[in-house]
Amino acid sequence: MTQILQKRAPALSIRAGALACQLIEKQGLQASQVDILPGAAGGPKGIGIQGLDQAVFGNFLPRAPRRRTIVGSSIGAWRFASIAAWGAKAGTERLAELYTHLHFDQKMSRFEVAEICKNMLMDLLGGRQQQLIDHPQLHLTVLSVKAQHLFASDKALPLLASVAGIIGSNALGRRHSRHFMQRVVSQPAAGQQFQVQDDFTTHYQALHEGNALDWLMASASIPGVMSAMRGIQDAPQGSYRDGGLIDYHLDLPFSSQGIVLYPHFTGSITPGWFDKMLKSRKASPENQARTLLLSPSADYLRSLPLGRLPDRKDFTLKGLDQQQRIKLWNQSVAESQRLGDEFLEMAEKQNFPQFMQPL
């Protein structure tokens, strides 16, 4: 009797922009092609792709050492900062361990939440700010937002009025939310500078040892959940907030000369946080022409203990206590090694075109 072996469904979903598709079909995916890596906002979902980050940064990219821009908002910036400070394996493991063992409850004030996150970030960096600034190959670029007008306040009524205004103006067109917030790009002064030209006013700040922690905090400061960051060294006075508000999944006009390699936790790119409620708001094909998006497949997500990646709502999810959450998150992080293994296997076989779908 012939035994039929079922092949395991792919763990990775592979999507490619038009130019990336052409390049990979002709040349395969080579580490030497990769010059930009984006990192999305999305809370603990970022630790759910630990194995993929380790494979990309720890195994694949070192095959062709070169200067690369790593640009992120919120958890994307924290992921990349930890990798730049500690290396791929130690950096991702440090982030997952610290994040998993945080404790929040619904009664905490914005100040208390911000303090918990700041302490975590200090532990994450471990005093290695200069190492991530001076990294010889990774040019860390941190995205945050400078709040305008009422949105600069942490008081409930002005904040609610601002959010309502952003939702309404954003529904008319993404560019209209520029009246409430402006982008801030913080990066080391040395090396090729990451530039953005779009409908938003963009400010550029030098990232250095004295302000790196504050810019990383600003990049993750969710309005209404955490207080805004103020008094950042060498920055104009103002209130600085989560970079994901404008650049949630980083739909930016990347000036790549090769491949934008994007380890992501979902198979689509939502431009800004407020675009989540607008199903028609998609990423620009021109912006993503050179992007190769790597993300967990639907089959992989269904196989996880929660049927999805870790989520911020798990901290207060009814019926899920702290110890259960930690156990389930640890299982999800451990499973993510499958993502990395599958990527490295594809890189070895160079069979990406077999799995690529249009982005």
Secondary structure as GFF3:
##gff-version 3
##sequence-region A 1 359
A	DSSP	beta_strand	12	16	.	.	.	ID=ss1
A	DSSP	alpha_helix	18	27	.	.	.	ID=ss2
A	DSSP	three_ten_helix	31	33	.	.	.	ID=ss3
A	DSSP	beta_strand	34	39	.	.	.	ID=ss4
A	DSSP	three_ten_helix	43	49	.	.	.	ID=ss5
A	DSSP	alpha_helix	50	55	.	.	.	ID=ss6
A	DSSP	pi_helix	56	60	.	.	.	ID=ss7
A	DSSP	three_ten_helix	61	63	.	.	.	ID=ss8
A	DSSP	beta_strand	68	73	.	.	.	ID=ss9
A	DSSP	alpha_helix	75	86	.	.	.	ID=ss10
A	DSSP	alpha_helix	88	100	.	.	.	ID=ss11
A	DSSP	alpha_helix	110	125	.	.	.	ID=ss12
A	DSSP	alpha_helix	129	133	.	.	.	ID=ss13
A	DSSP	beta_strand	138	147	.	.	.	ID=ss14
A	DSSP	three_ten_helix	149	152	.	.	.	ID=ss15
A	DSSP	alpha_helix	156	172	.	.	.	ID=ss16
A	DSSP	three_ten_helix	174	179	.	.	.	ID=ss17
A	DSSP	beta_strand	181	187	.	.	.	ID=ss18
A	DSSP	beta_strand	202	206	.	.	.	ID=ss19
A	DSSP	alpha_helix	212	219	.	.	.	ID=ss20
A	DSSP	beta_strand	240	242	.	.	.	ID=ss21
A	DSSP	three_ten_helix	243	245	.	.	.	ID=ss22
A	DSSP	beta_strand	259	263	.	.	.	ID=ss23
A	DSSP	three_ten_helix	273	277	.	.	.	ID=ss24
A	DSSP	beta_strand	291	296	.	.	.	ID=ss25
A	DSSP	alpha_helix	298	303	.	.	.	ID=ss26
A	DSSP	three_ten_helix	312	316	.	.	.	ID=ss27
A	DSSP	alpha_helix	322	335	.	.	.	ID=ss28
A	DSSP	alpha_helix	337	349	.	.	.	ID=ss29
A	DSSP	alpha_helix	352	355	.	.	.	ID=ss30
A	DSSP	beta_strand	356	358	.	.	.	ID=ss31
###
